[in-house]
Amino acid sequence: MNSSEITTIINGSLIDSLSVRDRGLQYGDGFFTTMLVTGDQLLNWPGHWRRVQQAGSRLQFPVMDEQELFTQVKQAIAVFNYTKSTIDSNKVVKIIFTRGVGGVGYQMPETPLISTILQVTLAPVQIEREAETHLPIFAKPQAIELGLCETLCGIQPQLAGLKHLNRLENVLARSEIARKGLAEGLMLNAYQQVIGGTQSNLFLIKDNRLITPQLTESGVEGTTRYQLSQLADSLGLVWQESTLLITDLIQADELFLANAVRGIMPVNLFNQRKYSIIKTLEIHQAWSNWQRENAMSLSLETKSAAL
């Protein structure tokens, strides 16, 4: 993807360059979240704002203002729509926070000047919308084969669950899976515990339980993962976070993956084991309904967008 397909706004300015002294580049000192927008509807804002709050608190960033950040997101999308003439398109919005420039070596600056970077691009997924409401219509997902990565997730309880900027493990694992021609790969940690996909959270269905790996030592807590924990009961499922091994996956009734952009991804084959996707499709429908009901209108006025 070239720069002409991306709108980048850094600290309120329409630019696409950052100081080489920024701590995000120097040390990976920051975090990010990636959101899906369909038409003028932003999906799962509560989950993304929760991530921003939690990561900011644990990484000792200054407290952020939700309304101010949401306004920045609206403005970035409005600029993208106006300059790219793609108002009705599906878009991905990535928000990156770094601790800015400053500090002595690794030591944090006492009063950091946070860099807020918003990037808007066209989404890699196709989502139709209702003519009258403009709300998204999510198609039935295609089942995929899940591979196994040799690249391991690091074990670091202090950072586990956060989507911080140190994502080199995922880069290596993603490249590994791409070479195998698979859509997604499973990552373990050094204890051989199942953590998740290269860019997704993993879920097992066993009897009436919806089980996902515990992320207290490794991995990333996705925004979709959190909301599914709130929906489980309405689907007659008991939510469970557990330490999982490969043998647990082999014994599961169903497997699926989830992330903010691609949604629910049923798994029909892993380690030569075939899986049903019946209950997974019910979860997909419940998740789709929740996103429709909780979509945030951006009320875009693209003609007046200016930076």
N, C-alpha and C positions, 0 to 999 in steps of 0.2 A: 504494500500500500504506500503510495507516495504522498508527499506533504499536501498536494492540492486536494486530496480527498479527506483531509483532516482539518477541523477547526480547533486551534489551540488558544486558550486564554490563560495567561499567567498573571496572578495578582491583579485581575481586572483589565489587563491590556491584551490586545489581539496580537500576540507575538508567539514565536515558537522556539525561543532560545532561552537558556538558563545559564547562570554563572557556573563556570567550572569549579568554583569553590563551594557550590551548594552542597550541603551535607547529605542530601539525597543521593547525589552522584558520588561523593567522596566515601560515604560510609553506609549507604542504604538506610539512612536515618529518616524513616518516614513510613507511611502506609497508604493504601489506596482502596477504592471500591469501584465496581463496574456495574452500571445500571442499564436496563433496557427501556427504551422509549418507543412506543408505537403510535404514529400520528402525533397527537398532542397529549398523549397519556404516558405519564411516568409510572413504571411498575415497581411495587414493593418499596416505596420510599421509607416506610417505618423500619424495615430490615436494614436498609443502608444507613439510615441515620443512627440506628442502634450500633452498627459496626463502627461508625465514625466516633461516637461517644466512647465506646469501650476501648478502641485502639488508642484514641487520644489520651484517655485517662491512664492506661497502663504504660504508655510510652512517655508520659509526663509532658504532653503538649498543652498549651493554653486551652482553656475552655472555649468551645466554638458556639456560634449562634445559629440555631437551626433555620430560622427564617432568612437570615442573611445568606446562608449557603444555598438554600432552595432558590432564592432569587438569582444567585450566580448561575445555577444550573439552568434556569429558565432563560437567562440572558444568553448563555453559551449556545443553547439549542436554537434560539431565535436568530442569532448571528449565522449559525450553520445553515438554517433553512433559507435565510435571505441570500446568502452568498452562493449556496449550492443549488438553490431552487428545488428543494426536496422536502417540502412541508409535510407531505403525506407518507414519507418513507419511514421505515423502521431504523432506529438509531441506537448506538451504544454510547453512553456517556461514562467516561472514566475520570474520577477525581483522585488526584494524587496530592498528598500533603507531605512536605518535607520540613525539616527544622531550619531551613534557610541557610544563610551564610553566617559563620561565626563560631565561637568557641575556640578552645586551645586543644588541637588534636581531637581525640575522641570526646573530650569533655564537652558537655552541652554549654551553650551560651546561657548566661543568667537570665537574659530577656530575649528569647528567640524571636526572629522576624519570620514567621511561617510563610513558606511558599505554597500557594494553592494553585494547582494546575488542573484545568479542565480540558479534556479532549473529547471531541464529538466526531464520530465516524458512522458510516452506514453499517447496519447490523448484518451479520452473516446468516441470519435466519429470515424466512418469509412468514409474515403474519398478516392475515386478512383482517378487515374491520367491518363492523356493521355499518350500513349506510346511514341510519338515523342517529345512532348513539356514538358512532366512531369508536366504540369499545372493541378490543381485540377478540378475534376468533382463533383459538389455538387448535391447530390441526392435530390429529392423532399422531403421536411420535413413532418413529421407526425404531425397532429393536436393533441393538448393536452387539457385536462381539467384544468382550472385554479381555485385554491382554494383561500380562504381568511385567512390571518394570524391574530391571536390575538396579536402577538408581533408587537409593533409599531416602526416606525422610529423616531429617535430623531430629535429635531428641533434645529439646530445650523447653522445659516447663514454663520459664518466664515469658517466652514468646509464643507458646503453643496457642493455636486458635486465631491468632492475629494474621491479617493479610498485610504483613510488613513488606518493605521493598526488597528484602533479601530473598529472591525467588529463584536462585540459581539451580537448586534441586529440581524445580519444576521445569526449568528450561532444558536441562539435560534429559529428564524423563520424557518430556513432550517430544523432543527430537528423536529419542529412542523409539517411541511408539509410532511416530510418523514414518520412520524407516521401515517399520513392520507393516505399514499400510492399514493400521487399525484406527478406529475413531477415538478410543480412550484406553488408558492403561491404569492398572492398580498399583499403588505405591505402598510399601511396607516400611517400617523403621528397623533399626538394628536389632530390636527384640523380636523381629519377625511378626510384629503386630500389624494388622491391616489398618491403614490410615485413611485412604481415599484415592480418588483419581488424580491425574496430573493437573486437572483444572475443574474438579468437581468433588462433591461429597458422595459417599457411598451409603446405600441403605439395603438392608436385608428384610425380607418378610418371612417370618416363621410362625406358623399357626396364626394367632391373633396379635402377634407382636411386630412392631415396626422398629427395627434395631439399626443403630448407626454407631460407628466407631467412637469411642471416648477420645476426646482431643485435649487431654490434660498434659501430654508430653510432646506431641507432634501434631502437625497438620494445621488446616485453616477451617474455621467455622464459617460456612457459607451463609449468605443472607436467606437463601431458600431453605436451608436446613433448619434455621430457627423457626420460620413460619410453619414448616411441616410439623414441628413438635407441637404447635398450637392446634393443628388440624387433626391430629391422629385420633383423638377421642371421638370426634364426630364421624369417623370412618370405622368405628368399632375396633380400633387398634390401640394397643398399649405401647406408648413411647418408651424406648429403652436405649440408653447409651452404655456400651459395653466394650471391654477389651476383646478384640476379635482376632482369630487366626484364620488361615486359609481353610482349615477344616470346617469352620463355622459357615463359610460361604458355600462350600460343597453341600452342606446339609440344609441350606436354606430352601424355602419354597420358591422365592423370587428374589431377584437382585435388580436394583436400579441406581442410577446416578442422577445428580441434579446440580445445576448452577444457575446463576441469575439470567444469563443470556439464552442458553439452550433449554432451560426448563428441565422437565422430567425426561430421562433417557433410559428406557427399559433395556435390560440386558437379557439376551436370549442364549448366549453361549459364553462360558468361562471355564478354562481348564478342562475342555472336552465335556463339560456338564451342560446340558440344556435346561433352560428355565421357562416356566410359565410367565406370562405378563398380564394376566387377568386383573389381579388386584392392583398392580402398578398402574394400569390404565384408569382405574377408579381414582387412584391418588392423583394422577395427571388431571383428571376432570375436576376434582375438588380444588386442586391448586390453581387451575385455570379460572374457576369461578371466583376464588378468593382474590386473584389478581384483578379480575374485571371489577369486582365490587369495591376494591380498595385502590384503584388506579387514581393517580393525582393529575388533575387537569392542569396543563401548563399555561392555558389561555394565551397562546403565542400571538404576538403582534409583530410579525417579522419586519414589516415596513419601517417600523420606528426603531429597530434594533441598531444600536451604534455603540462603538467603543472607541 
